[in-house]
Amino acid sequence: MQTGQKQFSIIERFVVVAIILLVGAMVIQNVLHSVKVSEERSVNHAAVDYAAVKSMYAEQRQTVPPNIAGANATGAANIRNTPIH
């Protein structure tokens, strides 16, 4: 090392490290907020899709003719769904 070169003091180094840590903390906070917003959007979209499928299923179930409701695919009566007389 040559004599006459000025080095950074400990206070200058501390200020640089503090600035880097502050910027890093702000970046991490923004990333965490973005992840939270993304997860909330995904849950909201899933809830909307679920409600749509549920309403379509309810509409299809209401349109099934009553004489088919008690029979399976082969036309035989389903014991669990057929009322006992």
Backbone as CSV, one residue per row, in Angstrom:
resi,resn,N_x,N_y,N_z,CA_x,CA_y,CA_z,C_x,C_y,C_z
1,MET,0.825,-1.166,0.000,0.000,0.000,0.000,0.879,1.242,0.000
2,GLN,0.527,2.167,-0.844,1.346,3.378,-0.935,0.955,4.352,0.169
3,THR,1.923,5.074,0.606,1.629,6.098,1.591,1.017,7.287,0.875
4,GLY,0.143,7.963,1.541,-0.496,9.121,0.940,-1.886,8.824,0.385
5,GLN,-2.274,7.549,0.304,-3.640,7.232,-0.141,-4.575,7.342,1.051
6,LYS,-5.705,8.014,0.803,-6.679,8.193,1.873,-7.630,7.007,1.855
7,GLN,-7.899,6.426,3.022,-8.860,5.333,3.130,-10.145,5.860,3.765
8,PHE,-11.216,5.064,3.566,-12.499,5.458,4.143,-12.465,5.254,5.649
9,SER,-13.070,6.186,6.353,-13.132,6.049,7.808,-14.234,5.049,8.174
10,ILE,-14.223,4.627,9.427,-15.218,3.655,9.885,-16.624,4.242,9.831
11,ILE,-16.771,5.526,10.049,-18.093,6.175,9.992,-18.613,6.179,8.560
12,GLU,-17.771,6.453,7.596,-18.200,6.430,6.196,-18.632,5.028,5.788
13,ARG,-17.903,4.028,6.215,-18.283,2.643,5.918,-19.620,2.297,6.569
14,PHE,-19.803,2.727,7.809,-21.046,2.462,8.521,-22.228,3.119,7.805
15,VAL,-22.068,4.331,7.320,-23.143,5.027,6.603,-23.498,4.267,5.324
16,VAL,-22.523,3.788,4.588,-22.784,3.043,3.352,-23.521,1.737,3.660
17,VAL,-23.100,1.019,4.683,-23.764,-0.227,5.055,-25.195,0.047,5.513
18,ALA,-25.406,1.111,6.268,-26.750,1.461,6.738,-27.667,1.783,5.566
19,ILE,-27.172,2.497,4.579,-27.978,2.824,3.398,-28.336,1.555,2.631
20,ILE,-27.382,0.665,2.464,-27.640,-0.596,1.753,-28.690,-1.415,2.495
21,LEU,-28.588,-1.510,3.813,-29.571,-2.252,4.598,-30.958,-1.616,4.517
22,LEU,-31.031,-0.306,4.530,-32.314,0.398,4.435,-32.985,0.137,3.087
23,VAL,-32.219,0.223,2.021,-32.768,-0.038,0.686,-33.194,-1.502,0.575
24,GLY,-32.391,-2.394,1.108,-32.740,-3.819,1.088,-34.033,-4.097,1.845
25,ALA,-34.221,-3.465,2.992,-35.443,-3.655,3.777,-36.665,-3.163,3.009
26,MET,-36.537,-2.053,2.310,-37.666,-1.533,1.524,-37.999,-2.464,0.362
27,VAL,-36.986,-3.013,-0.271,-37.214,-3.931,-1.389,-37.902,-5.208,-0.899
28,ILE,-37.452,-5.750,0.209,-38.069,-6.969,0.753,-39.521,-6.714,1.130
29,GLN,-39.800,-5.551,1.710,-41.177,-5.202,2.080,-42.065,-5.133,0.834
30,ASN,-41.581,-4.546,-0.236,-42.359,-4.456,-1.470,-42.598,-5.831,-2.081
31,VAL,-41.606,-6.695,-2.044,-41.770,-8.048,-2.589,-42.808,-8.823,-1.786
32,LEU,-42.746,-8.741,-0.468,-43.719,-9.438,0.368,-45.138,-8.923,0.129
33,HIS,-45.276,-7.626,-0.055,-46.593,-7.050,-0.355,-47.107,-7.552,-1.704
34,SER,-46.251,-7.627,-2.691,-46.652,-8.121,-4.009,-47.102,-9.573,-3.950
35,VAL,-46.404,-10.391,-3.181,-46.781,-11.797,-3.034,-48.140,-11.904,-2.361
36,LYS,-48.384,-11.104,-1.339,-49.666,-11.122,-0.631,-50.806,-10.725,-1.564
37,VAL,-50.622,-9.683,-2.345,-51.655,-9.243,-3.283,-51.916,-10.321,-4.330
38,SER,-50.870,-10.947,-4.811,-51.022,-12.009,-5.809,-51.806,-13.190,-5.239
39,GLU,-51.505,-13.583,-4.006,-52.228,-14.694,-3.386,-53.694,-14.343,-3.163
40,GLU,-53.978,-13.106,-2.776,-55.367,-12.685,-2.582,-56.136,-12.725,-3.903
41,ARG,-55.508,-12.289,-4.971,-56.167,-12.335,-6.285,-56.461,-13.775,-6.685
42,SER,-55.495,-14.673,-6.442,-55.701,-16.064,-6.813,-56.826,-16.679,-6.015
43,VAL,-56.930,-16.357,-4.734,-58.029,-16.878,-3.920,-59.358,-16.310,-4.401
44,ASN,-59.394,-15.035,-4.736,-60.632,-14.426,-5.222,-61.078,-15.048,-6.543
45,HIS,-60.134,-15.299,-7.447,-60.484,-15.933,-8.728,-60.990,-17.357,-8.503
46,ALA,-60.372,-18.070,-7.584,-60.819,-19.430,-7.288,-62.225,-19.421,-6.692
47,ALA,-62.528,-18.444,-5.853,-63.867,-18.349,-5.265,-64.910,-18.044,-6.329
48,VAL,-64.577,-17.172,-7.270,-65.502,-16.850,-8.362,-65.730,-18.083,-9.235
49,ASP,-64.663,-18.796,-9.568,-64.799,-20.014,-10.375,-65.634,-21.060,-9.644
50,TYR,-65.413,-21.213,-8.343,-66.168,-22.185,-7.564,-67.657,-21.824,-7.554
51,ALA,-67.965,-20.546,-7.360,-69.366,-20.124,-7.331,-70.032,-20.366,-8.688
52,ALA,-69.301,-20.129,-9.776,-69.864,-20.348,-11.109,-70.143,-21.824,-11.347
53,VAL,-69.208,-22.678,-10.988,-69.397,-24.122,-11.180,-70.531,-24.624,-10.298
54,LYS,-70.588,-24.132,-9.078,-71.643,-24.556,-8.160,-73.017,-24.158,-8.686
55,SER,-73.167,-22.957,-9.227,-74.464,-22.533,-9.760,-74.817,-23.313,-11.024
56,MET,-73.815,-23.631,-11.858,-74.098,-24.435,-13.054,-74.555,-25.828,-12.649
57,TYR,-73.935,-26.401,-11.632,-74.328,-27.727,-11.173,-75.761,-27.694,-10.627
58,ALA,-76.090,-26.640,-9.870,-77.440,-26.528,-9.314,-78.473,-26.382,-10.429
59,GLU,-78.154,-25.614,-11.474,-79.081,-25.450,-12.604,-79.268,-26.772,-13.339
60,GLN,-78.191,-27.521,-13.544,-78.295,-28.807,-14.244,-79.084,-29.808,-13.409
61,ARG,-78.925,-29.772,-12.127,-79.636,-30.710,-11.267,-81.134,-30.423,-11.268
62,GLN,-81.524,-29.158,-11.411,-82.941,-28.810,-11.437,-83.601,-29.214,-12.747
63,THR,-82.825,-29.330,-13.825,-83.397,-29.644,-15.131,-83.478,-31.138,-15.413
64,VAL,-83.015,-31.998,-14.482,-83.089,-33.448,-14.683,-84.544,-33.882,-14.525
65,PRO,-85.090,-34.609,-15.493,-86.473,-35.078,-15.356,-86.615,-36.011,-14.161
66,PRO,-87.751,-35.963,-13.461,-87.904,-36.758,-12.247,-87.891,-38.263,-12.485
67,ASN,-88.307,-38.741,-13.677,-88.304,-40.178,-13.910,-86.895,-40.716,-14.115
68,ILE,-85.930,-39.863,-14.449,-84.544,-40.300,-14.638,-83.772,-40.212,-13.321
69,ALA,-84.241,-39.403,-12.405,-83.497,-39.177,-11.165,-83.328,-40.442,-10.346
70,GLY,-84.261,-41.390,-10.416,-84.161,-42.598,-9.618,-83.505,-43.756,-10.334
71,ALA,-83.033,-43.577,-11.562,-82.450,-44.681,-12.332,-80.986,-44.404,-12.605
72,ASN,-80.208,-45.475,-12.759,-78.806,-45.290,-13.103,-78.638,-45.369,-14.627
73,ALA,-77.421,-45.481,-15.104,-77.157,-45.425,-16.550,-77.783,-46.599,-17.296
74,THR,-77.966,-47.744,-16.643,-78.540,-48.907,-17.324,-80.059,-48.902,-17.292
75,GLY,-80.636,-47.963,-16.582,-82.089,-47.887,-16.492,-82.638,-48.619,-15.288
76,ALA,-81.786,-49.300,-14.544,-82.246,-50.005,-13.353,-82.437,-49.017,-12.216
77,ALA,-83.359,-49.302,-11.350,-83.651,-48.405,-10.237,-82.485,-48.401,-9.253
78,ASN,-82.194,-47.238,-8.759,-81.150,-47.090,-7.746,-81.811,-47.219,-6.385
79,ILE,-81.375,-48.155,-5.582,-82.034,-48.436,-4.312,-81.947,-47.262,-3.359
80,ARG,-80.847,-46.554,-3.377,-80.689,-45.431,-2.451,-81.569,-44.249,-2.808
81,ASN,-81.837,-44.011,-4.093,-82.610,-42.843,-4.502,-84.091,-43.140,-4.714
82,THR,-84.478,-44.401,-4.774,-85.872,-44.757,-5.033,-86.650,-44.773,-3.726
83,PRO,-87.766,-44.043,-3.669,-88.552,-44.037,-2.431,-89.208,-45.397,-2.204
84,ILE,-89.349,-45.766,-0.941,-90.000,-47.029,-0.567,-91.502,-46.771,-0.463
85,HIS,-92.325,-47.643,-1.114,-93.796,-47.487,-1.106,-94.419,-48.427,-0.152
